[in-house]
Amino acid sequence: MEKDSDETHIAIFNGKSIRRKLIGDKWFFSIIDIVGVLTDSTIPRRYWADLKTKLEEEGFEAYDKIVQLKLLSEDEKLRETDCADSEGIFRIIQSIPSKKAEPFKRWLAKVGYERVQEIENPELAQERMKRLYELKGYSKDWIEKRLRGIAIRQELTDEWKNRGVKEEVEFAILTNEISKATFGKTVEEYKKLKKLKRENLRDHMDDLELIFTMLGEASTTRIAKTKDVQGMEENKVAARQGGEVAGNARKELESKTGESIITNESFLDIPEKIKKKRKKLLEHAGFSLN
């Protein structure tokens, strides 16, 4: 099976979360999460274990399509989880008596179709992401920076892959090097400051935090290319140097404004008057938010 990403994505059906992972051009969904949605079982893991045994005994035709993928669990650790693609999930649903089965099938078909559309036209993925952030209450300016940051991050991880860094755990180590040099905190320390658990840290950054995150990662990419670094250790040095570029810029801005860039609040929780004040101070110091 082609490995595409170790990132766990969350899809929402009727207000409940379903973990999924993208492999090649297919979504693979957590079967336990789906069982929990369809059965309202308090112990979906046990329900699935019993059903899986029954399906195996019956020679269930889709059983060989069940795979184990590492998904982020409630304890924030990656754990092996039974997953299946849309086709496999459709067959499993047929074995679960539930009034929610038909609405879920329609939802699942829609999710799969959207992925096909996005492969053919990547701009659709960006438009859907924009709408999602808008529904959450983010401003258009913030959304543009967030999407730009995603593109910069993708360019960086592609560069890492080309330079001998393959595993997701190594990506995390290098990301921490950038974060420590930029903000003086690892990603986990930053999340702890903002009182986050499974949430995405960058979704809780304000404009300035996003800008300096982008600067650190873009600088790292440029350094890796110009110095032609190879392997984990050389990339770690480049990550630290890229973060230092952003860290020095952050300290310069803080010295001019007299305010810390780092905030313990989610961007959505920061009062509008404080956002306007930060923007005015930033522009006064000669930095642009656009």
N, C-alpha and C positions, 0 to 999 in steps of 0.2 A: 504493500500500500504506500502510495506517495505521501510523504510527510510535508504538510504545507505550513503549519504554524502550531506552536505549543500554547497559543493564547486561548483561554476559555472565554467564549462569547455567551451572552445571555439573551434569550428570546423570551417574550412575554405573551402568555395565553391566558385570557381572563384574569389578569392581575397576578398570575403566578409565574415564577421564573423557571425556565427550562434551559439547562446548560447545553452548549453545542460547540463543536469544533469544526473548522474548515479543513478538509483534506482534499487536495487537488481542486476540483470544481464542485465538490459535494459537501453538504452539511451533514455531520453525524451528530445525533441527538442522544442525550442521556436517557436511557430507558427508564431508570428509576424515577427521574423527574416526571416523565410522561405518565408513568403508572400512578404517581402521586396526584397528578392533575386529574386523571380520568376516574380514579377510584376513591379519592378523598381518604385513602388509607392512612392511618396514623403511623404505620410501619411499611412504607412502600417497598423497602428493601426486602422484607420477608415475603411480601406479596409477589414480587418479581422472582424471588428465589423459587417459590413454589410453582409459579407459572412456567419458569424456565425449565424446571425438572419435567413438568407435564409435557411441554412442547418437545423436549428432547426425546422423551419416551415415545411420542407420537410421530417422530421422524419429521418434525416441522421443517418445511422446505426452505424457510428463511433463516433457520438456526445458524447456518454456516456464515451468514452475513453479519452476525453479532460480533463486534470487535471490542477489545478493551483499550480505551484511550485515557490518558491522564487529564483529568479535569480538576479545576480548583474546587475544593470542598469547603464546608462551613468553617473548618479550622484553619483555612487559608493555606492548606497544603495540597499539592497535586497528588491525586490518588487514582489508581486504576478503576475505571468505571465502564460498565457494559454500555455500548452505544450501537446504534444502527443508523443507516442512511434512510431517506424518506421511504424507499421501497420496503425495506425491512420493517420500519415502524408501521407502515400500513398493514402489513401482515400480522404483526403483533397486536395491533388494535382490534383486529377481528376476533381475537381470543379474549378480549376484555369486555364484559357486559357493562356498558355505560351509556347514559343519555348524552354524554358530551362527545361521544365518538365521532358523529357526523360533523359537528362544528369544528372539531379538532382536525379532522381530515381535510376540510376546506382550508383551514389555517395553515396546515402543513404543506398543502399543495401550493398555496400562495407564497410561502416562504421559499420553497424550492424554485418556483418560477421567477421570483425576484432575483435569485442568485444567477440564474441563466441570463436574465436581462442585464445584470451588472457586468457579467463577463463580456457580453457583446458590446455594452456601452458603459464603461467605468464611470462616466459622469453621473449616471443614475444613482450609483452608490453614494456619491457625494451629496446629491440632492436629497436623498432619503435621510442621510445623516444630518443635513442642515435642518430639515423639518423636525427631526427628533429633538435636536437641541433647542429649536424654537419653541416646541411644545413644553419643554422643561423650563422655559423662561429666560434663556440666554439671549443676549443682544446679538445683532448681526455682526457688529465689529468683533465681538468675542468669538463667534462661530468661525469667522474668516481666519482668525489667528489659530484657532484650534485645528482647523482643517489644514492650514499651512504647516502647523507643527507635526501633524500626522505624516505629511509628505516628506518633511525633513527627517523624521524618525525612520521612515521606510528607506530613504536613501542611505541613512547611516547603517541600518541593519543589513542592507544589501551589500554595502561596502565591507562590513565585518565578515559576512559569509564569504566574500571573495578573497578575504585576507586571512583565512584559516580559523575563524571563530564560528563554530557550528552550533553548539548546544545552547538552549535557552538559558541554562544556568550561567553560562559565560556571558551572555547578553546582559543578564541581571547584574553581574559583577562589574562589567564595564559601565553600565548605566549608573551604578552607585558611585563609581569613580568620578563621572561627570557631575553627578548631583552633589557630591561632597565638595568638589572644587568650586562649583557654582554657588551653592547655598549654605555650605558648611554642614549639610545633613545628608544621610543616606535616604533612599526612597522610603524605607520603613520608618525612619525617624521623622520624616516630613509628614507621612500619613498619620503617625501617632500625634504629632502636633495639631493636625487638623481633625483629630478624633475620627479617622476613617478606618474601616475594616476591609471589606471586599471591594469598596468603591475604587474607581480609577482616580488616581491622584490628580492627573492633569485636568479632569473634568471639574475639579474643585480649586483650580488655580485661577487667579484673576489675570487681567491682561499683562501686567508686568511680570508676574511669575512665568507665564507662558512665553513671553518674549525672551527672557533670560534662559529658559529651558531650551528654546530654539537656537539661541546664540551658542550655547554650550555644545549642542549636538551638531550644528552646522560647522562649527569650528573644528570639532573632532573629525568630521568627515574630510574637511579640507586638509588637516594635518596628516591624516592617514594616507591621503592620496599623494600629497607633495613629498612626504618622507618615505612613501612606499613601504609602510610597516607591514610586517607579517607575523602571524602567530599571536597567541594570547598575551604574552608579556609585553611585546612591542605595542600592541593595541591598547594595553592598559596604560602605558606611558602617554600615548596619544590622547586617550580619553581624559586623563588627568590634565594634560596641557590644554585641551579644548575647553574643559570646565574652568580652568584658570582664566582663560580669556573672558568668559562670561562672568566669572566671579569678580574679576577686577573691574569690569564695567558696572556690575551691580554695586560694588563698594563706592565707586565714583559717583553714581547717581545718589546713593544714600547720603554721601557726604554733602552733596549739593542741596538736597531736599530736607535733610535732617530727619528723614523717616525711613524705617526699615521696609524693604521690599517684601520680606517674608511675612505672611499673615497666617494666623491660626484658624481663620474662617474660610468657609466655602465661598466662592465668588457669588453664588446666588444669595448667600446670607448677609453679605456686606451691604449696609444701607446705601442707597443711591447717592446721598450727599457725600459719603466717604469716597465712593468711586469717582465722583466728579472732582473732588479735591485731589485725589491721587493723579488723575489725568492732567489737571491744571499744573500740578507740581512737576510732572514728567515733561510736559511741553515747555515749561519755564526753564527746565534744565537742558533743553535742547534735544530731547528724545521725542520721536513721533510714535504714536500708537497705530498709525495707519500702515 
